[in-house]
Amino acid sequence: MKHFSWRAFCVLIALVLGASFQASANTINSIRVWPSPHDTRVVMDMGEEPTFSYFALSSPDRIVVDIQNTTLKTSLPIKVTDSKVLTTIRKSSAPKAGTYRLVFELTQAMKPEVFKLPPTSDGQYGHRLVLDFTHEESGSSSNTNGTDAPAPATVKAAPEVKSTPVTTSRVSTKIVVAIDPGHGGEDPGSIGPTRKYEKHINLAIAKKVVSKLNSTSNVHAVLTRTGDYYVNLNKRSEIARKNKALLLVSIHADSYTTSGPRGASVFVLSTRRANTEIGRWVVKKEEQSELLGGGGILLSKNNNDKNVSQTVLDLQFSHSQTEGNKLALHVIKELRQITRMHTSKPVYASLAVLKSPDIPSILVETGFISNPAEEKLLVQNYHQDKLAGAISNAIKQYFKDNPPEGMIVVSHPSGTTHKVRSGESLSVIAQNYGTTTANLTKWNNLKSSSLAVGQELKVAAPNSTAKTSAPAALSYHSDVVTHVVKRGEYLGKIAEQYSVSMQSIKDQNNLRSNTVNVGQKLQITVKSSSKTTTYKVQRGDFLGKIADKYGVSITELRKANNLRSDSLAVGQELTIPQS
């Protein structure tokens, strides 16, 4: 009997301990909050895959999440200061033993999207439970007793995406471009050998691209994210669309399982993905009105005709793919001048950020963060600046070669006349050329402000002898020049050439030392009385022709640019001394 009792006692203890262990098998290891302008994401890092339920309460507004068989291994409460909707995360009394109850205090009633994420393949993250609060959403509450007890009905629906009406007119004095820094927030992207995060590199380069584009008078660049937070892939295209962007350029850094691969690449939408997306848009008629241009109008008038939808969307995607490919070729041409290329042609891929039927989109892989040498380069300010310069120059060149209808684009070689395009007005043209409507009226003997498409206007005084810069699709601020470092040049010599201080060049280009590299582009602000300007070599140019254009000698051109021969490359920038 004693032996039997002892065995029974051991079995009983084992069952109790096993039940206790089972009741708290999972753990909440940490809670991370990622507020953004559009939504707030909460990520709970779990020890194991969670089993959960949730519901909404009101007075005050809250979301309550119950996670079964779980204990807490982090600190609560968490005060949230940067979110528009979430103020506090705290614990509450659990409905039963072994369940952990979290309460999310809100500023308004919300319908969150709650879902699980599996561990990442690289081991960066384990099991996660995610709550997404969309700021534009507001929901109704169902409990008014002020307690954290279950409401009569649970809230399980994902938030609806509201469509914002967008005008179909693209006539504007500004060319809008959307720059998308890949990843962000709890999504770090790839991680380099020394733990450098792709998301930080993407944002740094994207900000530089935007800055360079916005220094161009008739380009306005916008970011899909401005800080370290996550933006849904569908939301990125939506942001571009709402800003009426004509292009979407996504910035990334590549990675591989070994450290060998290196170099930049440019991705465009594959035909297979395009065909898949056409089918999705045909089915989801409510989204078709988001398309820009005439296609959106045609679709709205033939909403029930799938053949019309199929045809129009096919044309939209075909145009988007064609223009995206053109842009990709420009970017590759610029990148190969300043960095190694992994592929010399556009890569066709099935990537979500490229899927817009109405916005030509590309994805630029600036290098392999998994390669130790390139990881080191990608985090350096001067290399980021070179990459941003190449991408922004490619975008400008694309619009020079493919001027949008209704946009103000300087295209005449002399810079003294302008051919009127559809949608342009006298005041807009005057603003673009830095003059007044009174001057344009006087120089062209106009009797009214009405203009005809194709009409040529004088945009400079007839007797003006001012020298103009290179023919360009986009007009630049006259007090900022771009200098390309040549062999034998150093920072002091460049500063002396432009009559500026070395420190001013370092500050403007975020240089940490006096070292400059051959081919590096420097932005230099010069005084209005500066005796230099720059010229970008065009196809068919030669040194004598450029010298005649600016009234200087070939010798002066050679000296100003340290040229060892008279050979020139298309796109090469020359410093023009004043005669």
C-alpha positions as CSV (number, residue, x, y, z in Angstrom):
1,M,0.0,0.0,0.0
2,K,2.8,2.4,0.8
3,H,4.5,1.7,-2.5
4,F,1.2,2.2,-4.4
5,S,0.5,5.4,-2.5
6,W,4.0,6.8,-3.3
7,R,3.6,6.1,-7.0
8,A,0.1,7.7,-7.0
9,F,1.5,10.7,-5.3
10,C,4.3,11.0,-7.9
11,V,1.9,10.7,-10.7
12,L,-0.4,13.4,-9.2
13,I,2.6,15.8,-8.8
14,A,3.6,15.2,-12.4
15,L,0.1,15.9,-13.6
16,V,-0.1,19.1,-11.6
17,L,3.3,20.3,-12.8
18,G,2.5,19.4,-16.4
19,A,-0.8,21.2,-16.3
20,S,0.9,24.2,-14.7
21,F,3.6,24.2,-17.4
22,Q,1.0,23.7,-20.2
23,A,-1.0,26.6,-18.8
24,S,1.8,29.1,-19.3
25,A,3.7,27.5,-22.2
26,N,3.8,30.7,-24.2
27,T,5.4,34.1,-23.3
28,I,5.1,37.7,-24.4
29,N,8.8,38.6,-24.7
30,S,8.5,42.2,-25.8
31,I,6.0,44.8,-27.2
32,R,7.0,47.2,-29.9
33,V,4.9,50.2,-31.1
34,W,5.4,51.7,-34.5
35,P,3.4,54.9,-35.1
36,S,3.2,56.4,-38.6
37,P,1.2,59.2,-40.3
38,H,-1.2,56.6,-41.6
39,D,-1.5,53.9,-39.0
40,T,-0.1,52.5,-35.7
41,R,1.3,49.0,-35.6
42,V,1.8,47.1,-32.4
43,V,4.0,44.0,-32.5
44,M,4.2,41.5,-29.7
45,D,7.1,39.1,-29.8
46,M,6.0,35.7,-28.7
47,G,7.8,32.6,-27.5
48,E,5.5,30.3,-29.4
49,E,2.6,30.7,-31.9
50,P,-0.2,32.5,-30.0
51,T,-3.8,31.5,-29.6
52,F,-5.9,34.7,-29.0
53,S,-9.2,36.4,-29.2
54,Y,-10.1,40.1,-29.0
55,F,-13.1,42.5,-28.7
56,A,-13.9,46.2,-28.5
57,L,-15.1,48.3,-25.5
58,S,-16.2,51.9,-25.2
59,S,-16.5,54.7,-22.6
60,P,-13.5,54.9,-22.9
61,D,-12.6,53.2,-26.2
62,R,-10.5,50.2,-25.9
63,I,-9.4,47.0,-27.6
64,V,-9.0,44.0,-25.3
65,V,-6.8,41.0,-26.4
66,D,-6.8,37.7,-24.5
67,I,-3.8,35.4,-25.2
68,Q,-4.2,31.9,-24.0
69,N,-1.5,29.9,-22.0
70,T,0.7,32.9,-21.8
71,T,2.8,34.9,-19.3
72,L,4.4,38.3,-19.6
73,K,8.2,38.8,-19.8
74,T,8.2,42.5,-20.4
75,S,7.2,45.7,-18.6
76,L,3.7,47.2,-18.6
77,P,2.1,49.7,-18.9
78,I,3.4,51.3,-22.1
79,K,2.6,55.0,-22.6
80,V,2.4,55.8,-26.4
81,T,3.1,59.4,-27.2
82,D,3.5,59.6,-31.0
83,S,0.3,57.8,-32.2
84,K,-2.9,59.5,-33.3
85,V,-5.1,56.8,-31.9
86,L,-3.3,54.6,-29.3
87,T,-2.4,56.1,-25.9
88,T,-1.6,53.2,-23.5
89,I,-1.0,49.5,-23.4
90,R,-1.8,47.9,-20.0
91,K,-2.7,44.6,-18.5
92,S,-6.1,43.7,-16.9
93,S,-7.6,40.9,-14.9
94,A,-7.7,37.7,-17.0
95,P,-11.0,35.9,-17.5
96,K,-9.4,32.6,-16.5
97,A,-6.1,31.2,-15.2
98,G,-3.3,30.9,-17.8
99,T,-4.8,33.6,-20.0
100,Y,-3.1,37.0,-20.3
101,R,-5.3,40.0,-21.0
102,L,-3.9,43.2,-22.7
103,V,-5.9,46.4,-23.0
104,F,-5.2,49.0,-25.7
105,E,-6.6,52.4,-24.7
106,L,-7.6,54.5,-27.7
107,T,-8.6,58.1,-28.5
108,Q,-11.5,56.9,-30.6
109,A,-13.4,53.7,-31.5
110,M,-11.3,51.6,-33.9
111,K,-11.6,48.3,-35.8
112,P,-8.0,47.0,-35.8
113,E,-6.7,44.2,-37.9
114,V,-5.2,41.5,-35.7
115,F,-3.1,38.7,-37.1
116,K,-0.1,36.3,-36.5
117,L,3.2,36.3,-38.2
118,P,5.5,33.3,-38.4
119,P,9.3,33.4,-37.6
120,T,11.5,35.0,-40.3
121,S,13.9,32.7,-42.2
122,D,16.9,34.8,-41.1
123,G,16.1,34.3,-37.4
124,Q,15.6,38.0,-36.8
125,Y,12.1,37.6,-35.5
126,G,10.2,34.7,-33.9
127,H,6.4,34.3,-33.6
128,R,4.6,37.6,-33.5
129,L,1.1,38.9,-32.8
130,V,0.3,42.1,-34.7
131,L,-2.4,44.8,-34.2
132,D,-2.8,47.4,-37.0
133,F,-4.8,50.6,-36.2
134,T,-5.6,52.6,-39.3
135,H,-5.9,56.3,-38.4
136,E,-8.6,57.1,-40.9
137,E,-10.9,54.4,-39.5
138,S,-13.4,55.0,-36.7
139,G,-15.7,52.3,-35.4
140,S,-18.7,51.9,-33.1
141,S,-18.4,50.5,-29.6
142,S,-20.6,48.0,-28.0
143,N,-20.0,48.1,-24.3
144,T,-20.7,51.0,-22.0
145,N,-20.2,49.6,-18.6
146,G,-16.6,50.9,-18.3
147,T,-15.2,47.4,-17.5
148,D,-12.9,45.1,-19.4
149,A,-15.5,42.5,-19.7
150,P,-16.3,40.9,-23.1
151,A,-18.7,42.9,-25.3
152,P,-21.9,41.2,-26.6
153,A,-20.2,40.9,-30.1
154,T,-16.6,40.5,-31.0
155,V,-14.9,42.7,-33.7
156,K,-13.2,40.6,-36.3
157,A,-13.5,42.6,-39.5
158,A,-10.4,44.1,-41.1
159,P,-10.6,47.9,-41.6
160,E,-12.0,49.0,-44.9
161,V,-9.8,51.0,-47.2
162,K,-11.4,54.3,-48.1
163,S,-10.8,55.6,-51.6
164,T,-10.0,59.3,-52.0
165,P,-11.4,60.9,-55.1
166,V,-8.5,62.0,-57.4
167,T,-8.9,64.5,-60.2
168,T,-8.1,63.2,-63.6
169,S,-6.4,66.4,-64.7
170,R,-2.6,66.3,-64.7
171,V,-2.0,69.9,-65.9
172,S,0.4,71.4,-63.4
173,T,3.5,73.4,-63.2
174,K,5.1,70.7,-61.1
175,I,6.1,67.2,-62.1
176,V,5.4,65.0,-59.1
177,V,7.6,62.0,-58.4
178,A,7.1,59.5,-55.5
179,I,10.2,58.1,-53.8
180,D,9.6,55.0,-51.7
181,P,12.1,54.0,-49.1
182,G,11.7,50.2,-48.8
183,H,10.8,48.4,-45.5
184,G,10.7,50.4,-42.2
185,G,9.6,50.0,-38.6
186,E,9.5,46.4,-37.5
187,D,10.4,45.4,-41.0
188,P,14.2,46.0,-41.2
189,G,14.7,44.5,-44.6
190,S,18.0,42.8,-45.1
191,I,20.7,43.0,-42.4
192,G,24.4,43.3,-43.2
193,P,27.3,41.4,-41.7
194,T,28.0,44.2,-39.2
195,R,24.2,44.5,-38.4
196,K,23.5,47.5,-40.6
197,Y,19.8,47.6,-41.4
198,E,18.5,48.0,-45.0
199,K,15.6,50.2,-43.8
200,H,17.9,52.9,-42.6
201,I,20.0,52.9,-45.8
202,N,16.9,53.1,-48.0
203,L,15.5,56.1,-46.1
204,A,18.8,58.0,-46.2
205,I,19.2,57.6,-49.9
206,A,15.5,58.3,-50.6
207,K,15.7,61.6,-48.6
208,K,18.7,62.6,-50.7
209,V,16.9,61.8,-53.9
210,V,14.0,63.9,-52.8
211,S,16.2,66.8,-51.8
212,K,18.0,66.8,-55.2
213,L,14.8,66.6,-57.2
214,N,13.2,69.3,-55.1
215,S,16.1,71.6,-55.9
216,T,14.8,71.5,-59.5
217,S,12.3,74.3,-59.9
218,N,9.5,72.3,-61.6
219,V,9.8,68.9,-59.9
220,H,8.1,68.0,-56.6
221,A,9.2,64.8,-55.0
222,V,7.3,63.1,-52.1
223,L,8.3,60.3,-49.8
224,T,6.0,57.3,-49.1
225,R,7.5,57.3,-45.5
226,T,9.5,60.0,-43.8
227,G,10.6,58.0,-40.7
228,D,11.3,54.6,-39.3
229,Y,7.8,53.1,-39.5
230,Y,6.2,50.4,-41.7
231,V,4.0,51.3,-44.7
232,N,1.8,48.6,-46.2
233,L,2.9,47.8,-49.8
234,N,-0.5,48.7,-51.2
235,K,-0.4,51.9,-49.3
236,R,2.8,53.0,-51.0
237,S,1.2,53.0,-54.4
238,E,-1.9,54.7,-52.9
239,I,0.3,57.5,-51.5
240,A,1.8,58.1,-54.9
241,R,-1.6,58.1,-56.5
242,K,-3.1,60.6,-54.1
243,N,-0.2,62.9,-54.7
244,K,-0.8,62.5,-58.5
245,A,2.8,61.2,-59.0
246,L,3.9,60.4,-62.5
247,L,6.5,58.0,-61.4
248,L,7.1,55.7,-58.4
249,V,10.7,54.8,-57.5
250,S,11.3,52.3,-54.7
251,I,14.8,52.3,-53.1
252,H,16.2,49.1,-51.6
253,A,19.4,47.3,-50.9
254,D,19.8,43.7,-52.1
255,S,20.9,40.6,-50.2
256,Y,22.0,37.0,-50.8
257,T,22.7,34.0,-48.7
258,T,26.5,34.3,-49.4
259,S,28.7,37.4,-49.3
260,G,29.9,37.2,-52.8
261,P,27.3,39.0,-55.0
262,R,27.6,42.7,-55.3
263,G,26.4,45.6,-57.5
264,A,23.2,47.6,-58.2
265,S,20.1,46.4,-60.2
266,V,16.9,47.9,-61.4
267,F,13.6,46.0,-61.4
268,V,10.5,46.5,-63.5
269,L,7.1,44.8,-63.5
270,S,6.9,41.4,-65.1
271,T,4.3,40.6,-67.7
272,R,3.0,37.7,-65.6
273,R,2.4,40.0,-62.6
274,A,0.8,42.6,-64.8
275,N,-1.7,40.0,-66.2
276,T,-2.5,38.9,-62.6
277,E,-3.1,42.5,-61.5
278,I,-5.3,43.2,-64.5
279,G,-7.6,40.4,-63.5
280,R,-7.7,41.7,-59.9
281,W,-8.6,45.2,-61.0
282,V,-11.3,43.9,-63.4
283,V,-13.0,42.1,-60.5
284,K,-12.7,44.9,-58.0
285,K,-14.7,47.6,-59.8
286,E,-14.8,49.9,-56.8
287,E,-11.0,50.4,-57.1
288,Q,-11.1,51.2,-60.8
289,S,-12.1,54.8,-60.1
290,E,-8.7,55.3,-58.5
291,L,-6.9,55.2,-61.9
292,L,-5.6,58.5,-63.1
293,G,-6.2,59.8,-66.7
294,G,-8.9,59.1,-69.2
295,G,-8.9,55.4,-68.4
296,G,-10.6,56.0,-65.0
297,I,-13.4,58.0,-66.7
298,L,-13.9,55.4,-69.3
299,L,-14.0,52.6,-66.7
300,S,-16.6,54.5,-64.6
301,K,-18.9,54.9,-67.6
302,N,-18.6,51.2,-68.5
303,N,-18.5,49.7,-65.0
304,N,-20.4,46.5,-65.9
305,D,-18.6,45.8,-69.1
306,K,-15.7,43.4,-68.3
307,N,-14.4,43.6,-71.9
308,V,-14.0,47.4,-71.7
309,S,-12.4,47.0,-68.3
310,Q,-10.0,44.4,-69.5
311,T,-9.0,46.4,-72.6
312,V,-8.5,49.7,-70.7
313,L,-6.5,48.1,-67.9
314,D,-4.4,46.2,-70.4
315,L,-3.5,49.5,-72.1
316,Q,-2.8,51.1,-68.7
317,F,-0.5,48.3,-67.7
318,S,1.2,48.3,-71.1
319,H,1.9,52.0,-70.9
320,S,3.1,51.7,-67.3
321,Q,5.5,48.9,-68.2
322,T,6.8,50.7,-71.2
323,E,7.5,53.9,-69.3
324,G,8.9,52.0,-66.4
325,N,11.4,50.3,-68.7
326,K,12.4,53.6,-70.2
327,L,13.1,55.0,-66.7
328,A,15.0,51.8,-65.7
329,L,17.3,52.2,-68.6
330,H,18.1,55.8,-67.6
331,V,18.8,54.8,-64.0
332,I,21.1,52.0,-65.1
333,K,23.0,54.4,-67.4
334,E,23.5,56.8,-64.5
335,L,24.3,54.2,-61.9
336,R,27.0,52.4,-63.9
337,Q,29.0,55.6,-64.0
338,I,29.3,55.7,-60.2
339,T,29.0,52.1,-58.9
340,R,29.3,48.5,-59.9
341,M,26.3,46.9,-61.6
342,H,25.0,43.5,-60.7
343,T,22.9,43.4,-63.9
344,S,23.2,45.7,-66.9
345,K,19.6,45.4,-68.0
346,P,16.3,45.9,-66.3
347,V,15.2,42.8,-64.3
348,Y,11.5,41.7,-64.7
349,A,10.0,40.7,-61.3
350,S,6.7,40.1,-59.6
351,L,7.0,42.7,-56.9
352,A,3.9,44.3,-55.2
353,V,5.3,47.9,-55.2
354,L,5.6,47.8,-59.0
355,K,1.9,46.8,-59.7
356,S,0.2,50.2,-60.3
357,P,-1.5,50.2,-63.7
358,D,-1.5,54.0,-63.8
359,I,2.0,54.9,-62.4
360,P,5.1,53.7,-64.1
361,S,7.2,52.2,-61.2
362,I,10.7,50.8,-60.8
363,L,12.6,49.3,-57.9
364,V,16.3,50.2,-57.5
365,E,18.6,47.8,-55.6
366,T,21.5,50.1,-54.7
367,G,23.9,47.3,-53.8
368,F,24.2,44.1,-51.8
369,I,24.1,44.8,-48.1
370,S,25.1,41.1,-47.6
371,N,28.5,41.9,-49.2
372,P,30.9,43.4,-46.5
373,A,32.5,45.9,-48.9
374,E,29.2,47.1,-50.2
375,E,27.6,47.2,-46.8
376,K,30.4,49.6,-45.7
377,L,29.8,51.7,-48.9
378,L,26.0,51.9,-48.5
379,V,26.2,53.5,-45.1
380,Q,28.7,56.1,-46.1
381,N,27.3,59.6,-46.7
382,Y,29.3,60.3,-49.8
383,H,28.3,57.1,-51.5
384,Q,24.6,57.6,-50.7
385,D,24.9,61.0,-52.2
386,K,26.4,59.6,-55.4
387,L,23.6,57.0,-55.6
388,A,21.0,59.7,-55.0
389,G,22.5,61.9,-57.6
390,A,22.5,59.1,-60.2
391,I,18.9,58.3,-59.5
392,S,17.7,61.9,-59.6
393,N,19.7,62.7,-62.7
394,A,18.0,59.7,-64.4
395,I,14.6,60.9,-63.4
396,K,15.3,64.4,-64.8
397,Q,16.7,62.9,-68.0
398,Y,13.6,60.7,-68.4
399,F,11.3,63.7,-68.2
400,K,13.5,65.6,-70.6
401,D,13.1,62.8,-73.1
402,N,9.4,62.2,-72.3
403,P,7.9,65.5,-71.3
404,P,4.5,65.1,-69.7
405,E,1.6,66.7,-71.6
406,G,0.6,69.9,-69.9
407,M,3.9,70.2,-67.9
408,I,6.2,73.1,-68.2
409,V,9.4,71.8,-69.7
410,V,12.3,73.9,-71.1
411,S,13.2,72.1,-74.3
412,H,14.4,74.7,-76.8
413,P,18.2,74.6,-77.4
414,S,18.6,78.3,-77.2
415,G,16.5,78.8,-74.1
416,T,15.1,82.0,-75.6
417,T,11.9,80.6,-77.2
418,H,9.2,78.2,-76.0
419,K,6.6,76.2,-77.9
420,V,3.2,76.3,-76.1
421,R,2.0,72.9,-75.0
422,S,-1.6,71.8,-74.2
423,G,-2.8,73.2,-70.8
424,E,-0.2,75.9,-70.5
425,S,-1.1,79.5,-69.7
426,L,0.9,82.8,-70.1
427,S,1.3,83.2,-66.3
428,V,2.6,79.6,-65.9
429,I,5.1,80.0,-68.7
430,A,6.3,83.3,-67.2
431,Q,6.8,81.7,-63.8
432,N,8.7,78.9,-65.3
433,Y,11.2,81.2,-67.1
434,G,11.5,83.6,-64.3
435,T,9.9,86.5,-66.0
436,T,6.5,88.3,-66.0
437,T,3.4,88.1,-68.2
438,A,3.9,91.8,-69.0
439,N,7.4,90.9,-70.5
440,L,6.0,88.0,-72.5
441,T,3.2,90.2,-73.8
442,K,5.7,92.9,-74.8
443,W,8.3,90.6,-76.4
444,N,5.7,88.7,-78.4
445,N,3.4,91.7,-79.3
446,L,0.4,89.8,-77.8
447,K,-3.0,91.4,-77.8
448,S,-4.5,89.0,-75.3
449,S,-3.4,86.3,-72.9
450,S,-4.9,83.5,-75.1
451,L,-2.4,81.1,-76.5
452,A,-2.5,78.4,-79.1
453,V,-0.9,74.9,-78.8
454,G,2.3,75.0,-80.9
455,Q,2.6,78.7,-80.8
456,E,6.3,79.9,-80.3
457,L,6.9,82.5,-77.7
458,K,10.0,84.6,-77.0
459,V,10.9,84.0,-73.4
460,A,13.9,86.3,-73.2
461,A,14.4,90.0,-74.2
462,P,15.1,90.2,-77.9
463,N,18.4,92.0,-77.3
464,S,19.5,90.0,-74.4
465,T,23.1,88.7,-74.6
466,A,22.9,86.6,-71.4
467,K,24.5,83.2,-71.7
468,T,22.2,80.3,-71.1
469,S,23.1,77.0,-69.6
470,A,22.8,73.7,-71.3
471,P,19.5,72.7,-73.0
472,A,17.6,70.9,-70.3
473,A,14.2,69.5,-69.7
474,L,14.2,71.0,-66.2
475,S,15.2,74.5,-65.0
476,Y,17.7,74.7,-62.1
477,H,18.3,77.3,-59.4
478,S,21.0,79.5,-60.9
479,D,23.0,79.8,-57.6
480,V,23.7,76.0,-57.3
481,V,26.1,74.2,-59.6
482,T,27.1,70.5,-59.8
483,H,30.8,69.8,-60.0
484,V,32.1,66.4,-61.0
485,V,35.4,65.7,-59.4
486,K,38.2,65.0,-62.0
487,R,41.5,63.3,-61.7
488,G,44.0,65.4,-59.9
489,E,41.5,67.6,-58.1
490,Y,41.2,68.1,-54.4
491,L,38.8,69.9,-52.2
492,G,40.9,73.1,-51.8
493,K,41.4,73.4,-55.5
494,I,37.7,73.0,-56.2
495,A,36.9,75.6,-53.5
496,E,39.3,78.0,-55.1
497,Q,37.9,77.5,-58.5
498,Y,34.4,78.5,-57.3
499,S,35.6,81.2,-54.9
500,V,34.0,79.5,-51.9
501,S,35.4,78.0,-48.7
502,M,36.2,74.3,-48.3
503,Q,34.0,74.2,-45.2
504,S,31.0,75.4,-47.2
505,I,31.4,72.6,-49.7
506,K,31.8,70.0,-46.9
507,D,28.6,71.4,-45.1
508,Q,26.5,71.4,-48.3
509,N,27.5,67.8,-49.2
510,N,27.7,66.4,-45.7
511,L,31.4,65.5,-46.1
512,R,33.1,64.1,-43.0
513,S,36.6,64.7,-44.4
514,N,38.5,66.6,-47.1
515,T,38.8,63.5,-49.3
516,V,36.9,63.5,-52.6
517,N,36.8,60.8,-55.2
518,V,37.0,60.9,-59.0
519,G,33.5,61.1,-60.4
520,Q,32.0,62.3,-57.2
521,K,29.4,65.0,-57.7
522,L,29.5,68.0,-55.4
523,Q,26.6,70.5,-55.0
524,I,28.2,74.0,-54.7
525,T,26.4,77.2,-54.0
526,V,28.1,80.1,-55.7
527,K,27.5,83.8,-55.4
528,S,25.4,85.5,-58.1
529,S,28.6,87.2,-59.4
530,S,30.4,83.9,-59.8
531,K,32.3,83.6,-63.1
532,T,31.4,80.0,-63.7
533,T,28.4,78.1,-65.0
534,T,28.0,74.4,-66.0
535,Y,27.0,72.8,-69.3
536,K,25.9,69.2,-69.8
537,V,27.3,67.7,-73.0
538,Q,24.6,66.8,-75.5
539,R,24.8,64.3,-78.4
540,G,26.7,65.9,-81.3
541,D,28.5,68.4,-79.2
542,F,32.3,69.0,-79.5
543,L,34.6,71.4,-77.6
544,G,34.8,74.0,-80.4
545,K,31.0,74.1,-80.7
546,I,30.6,74.6,-76.9
547,A,33.3,77.3,-76.8
548,D,31.6,79.2,-79.6
549,K,28.2,78.9,-77.9
550,Y,29.5,80.6,-74.7
551,G,32.0,82.9,-76.3
552,V,35.1,81.5,-74.7
553,S,38.2,79.9,-76.1
554,I,38.9,76.1,-76.3
555,T,42.0,76.7,-74.2
556,E,39.9,78.3,-71.4
557,L,37.5,75.3,-71.5
558,R,40.4,72.9,-71.2
559,K,41.9,74.8,-68.3
560,A,38.6,75.2,-66.4
561,N,37.9,71.5,-66.6
562,N,41.5,70.0,-66.5
563,L,40.8,68.3,-69.8
564,R,43.7,66.2,-71.2
565,S,42.1,65.8,-74.6
566,D,39.2,67.3,-76.6
567,S,37.1,64.1,-76.4
568,L,33.8,64.5,-74.6
569,A,31.2,62.1,-73.4
570,V,27.4,62.6,-73.6
571,G,26.2,63.7,-70.2
572,Q,29.6,65.0,-69.1
573,E,29.3,68.3,-67.1
574,L,31.7,71.1,-68.1
575,T,32.5,74.2,-66.1
576,I,32.1,77.3,-68.3
577,P,34.3,80.3,-67.4
578,Q,32.9,83.7,-68.1
579,S,34.7,85.4,-71.0
